C-alpha cells in the first residue's frame, strides 16, 4: 500500500510539472540589454510571444543596461538582477562565482554547440559546463586602412613604410593590456588565468619572460620608433590616419573617414609571424530561478533571442556580428568589410578570459615605458629582465 501511494504521488508530481510547462508562464520577467538594442529586443519578444501562445501573457520588462555593466550589477545583487541579461564573455567566471548564472539547459546547449562557432561556444563555457548563450563573435580587433595609402596590408613593415612615405599615421594602442597581446600571443607567448568552479582565480599561466617574449617586445619597440606610429585605437580621435588597429564598433567612423578608400584586413605579420590578440564575445545569461515554470520561460526566451534568425536580424538592425554559423554565411554579413576582416583575424585570436584588475594597469605601465623610449637602446638581457618582473607581478596576483 505504501509503495502504491508513493507511486501515485510521483505520478501526480510529474503530471503537475507537465501541466506547469504546458501552461507556460504568465508572470513577470526582466531583461537587461544595451540601450541600442532595447527597441529591437522588444520587437523580438513580441514575436516570441506570438509564436509561443503559452507565454503570450508573460509580462516582460526591458531595461537598458550595457554588457559592460550588467555583470557588476548582477554580482552586487543577484536577487535584484534581471532574469535574462547580456554580458561580455570576460565576466563569465565572476558571474558563476556569484551564483548569478543558471547552467544552460542540456537540450539548448547541444543546439548552441551545433549552430555557433567554436570560439563563441568556448567563451560561453567554463570547464565542461555551458553557462550562457552566444550572441556575437564581433568583439576583437583588426586593421582599418586607407587603400590609397597602404598598398599591401599584409605586413607591418609594409604598412609603416607606406604611411611614412605618405606622411600618414599608423595607430595602435600598445599601452593597452588588450591590444598589447597581439604581439605576445603572436610569438606564441601565454598569459592566462585559471579559475576554479566558483570562478576564483587560482593560477597564472605566463611565459612572457622567454625568447618569444623578448621577440614580441622588440617588435613593439621597433614599432614605437617609426615616425608614423601614434598610440591609440579610436578612429574618431585619430588624425591624419593611414591605418589603425580598431574594432567593429568604429566601422561607421572608419567608412566616413576613408570614404571610397575604406578597407579592412586581418592584422599584419611582423618579421614573418602573425599578430594575434584577444577575441571577445557578447553572451546572454539566465539567472537561477526557484520557479520551474519561470525558468522554462527564461530558457525558451534566451534560446530564441540567441537563435540564428534573431542574430541575423540583430546584425541588420544594429550591426552586431553573429556567432551563429548560418547567419555568418548570409550575404549581408559576408559583404560587411569590417566583419569579414574580423572573421579572418578570429582564427588567430585567444578568447579573453578573466584577468585581475591590476593586470590592465600593469600592462599600461609596460607600454608607457616602451612609448617613453626607455628600451630604445636596451639589449635582450635588459628586455628579458623587464619581462621577468612583469611576469612575476602577474603571477603574484593569484593567492
Helices and strands as residue ranges (DSSP letters): H 2-23, E 28-33, G 35-37, H 38-51, G 53-55, E 59-64, H 67-76, E 84-88, G 89-91, H 92-97, H 106-115, H 118-123, E 125-126, E 129-130, E 133-134, E 139-140, E 142-146, H 156-166, E 169-171, H 181-186, E 191-195, E 201-206, H 211-225, E 229-230, G 235-237, E 241-246, G 248-250, H 251-258, G 259-261, E 262-265, E 269-270, E 273-274, E 278-280, E 282-286, H 292-305, H 308-318, H 325-328, H 331-334, H 337-346, E 350-351, H 357-371, H 380-396
